[in-house]
Amino acid sequence: MNTRFWEAVRHLANEKIKKQYMKKTGHDRKCPNCNTWISEVGGAASVDYADEDWLEFMKCRQCGYKSLWDLRGMIPDLYKHQNPHTPKVKK
């Protein structure tokens, strides 16, 4: 079948999933390593609290990178002290 058709189906599915995710949580996060949104199919593998109760680890399902997020604001923000990572260009 036509590749563009399946790309359009995937895009539509991701948009619907993102809309439902945003309605539920009110925010979305992006992996700083591979730029995959947590709401996308295959986004976050896990989200766990760190030693401090205002910090949270998010492990990306695409690249495996564990990013650290600051929860003190209204919207989670990428914490300034991250583990080293190699940026990966998303296709």
C-alpha positions in Angstrom: 0.0 0.0 0.0 0.9 3.6 -0.3 3.4 4.8 2.4 1.8 8.2 2.6 -1.5 6.7 3.5 0.0 4.9 6.6 2.0 8.0 7.5 -1.3 9.9 7.5 -3.0 7.3 9.6 -0.1 7.4 12.2 -0.3 11.2 12.3 -4.1 11.1 12.9 -3.7 8.5 15.6 -0.9 10.5 17.4 -3.0 13.7 17.2 -6.0 11.9 18.8 -3.8 10.3 21.5 -2.2 13.7 22.2 -5.6 15.4 22.6 -6.8 12.7 25.0 -3.5 12.9 27.0 -3.6 16.7 27.2 -7.2 16.6 28.4 -6.2 14.1 31.1 -2.9 15.7 32.3 -2.9 19.3 31.0 0.7 19.1 29.7 3.0 17.1 27.5 6.8 16.5 27.7 9.5 15.9 25.1 12.5 13.7 25.5 15.6 16.0 25.4 17.6 13.3 23.6 15.4 12.2 20.7 12.5 14.7 20.8 9.8 12.1 21.2 6.7 13.4 22.9 5.5 11.4 26.0 2.0 11.4 24.5 3.1 9.8 21.2 2.8 6.1 20.7 6.0 4.7 22.1 6.7 7.8 24.2 7.7 7.3 27.9 8.5 3.8 29.1 8.3 4.9 32.8 7.9 7.9 35.0 9.3 7.6 38.6 10.0 9.9 41.5 13.6 10.8 42.2 15.1 11.2 45.7 13.5 14.6 46.0 9.7 14.5 45.9 9.7 17.5 43.5 11.9 15.7 40.9 10.8 13.0 38.5 12.6 10.7 36.1 11.1 10.0 32.7 12.6 7.1 30.7 12.0 7.4 27.0 10.8 4.3 25.2 12.5 5.3 21.9 16.1 6.0 23.0 16.2 4.8 26.7 17.4 8.2 28.0 16.3 9.0 31.6 15.5 12.8 31.8 15.0 14.6 35.1 12.0 16.9 35.5 11.3 19.6 38.0 7.7 19.4 39.3 7.6 22.6 41.5 5.9 24.7 38.8 2.4 24.4 37.3 4.0 22.5 34.3 6.9 20.0 34.7 10.1 21.6 33.5 13.3 20.0 32.4 15.7 20.1 35.3 18.9 22.1 34.7 21.2 19.2 35.9 20.7 16.4 33.4 22.8 13.3 32.9 25.0 13.5 29.8 23.3 12.4 26.6 24.0 12.2 22.9 21.4 14.2 20.9 19.7 12.0 18.4 18.0 13.4 15.3 14.4 12.2 14.9 13.5 11.1 11.4 
